[in-house]
Amino acid sequence: MRLRILDTGHGFGTKALFALIRTVSRQPVLDVVKLAKYRADFYGGPITTVLQS
């Protein structure tokens, strides 16, 4: 199931970051990145810690 809010529920700064990512990589932003930015308190912090280890 895809959450539509991941495409529309971000603030201006995050939307600008996603635009930069799309421009530089020429790829769409991954849903896991959108989720980490949308629910940083619930998902973003723990998954970032695991992925950066």
Secondary structure, DSSP 8 states (H G I E B T S, - for coil): ---THHHH---HHHHHHHHHHHHHHSS---HHHHHHHHTIIIIIHHHHHHHT-
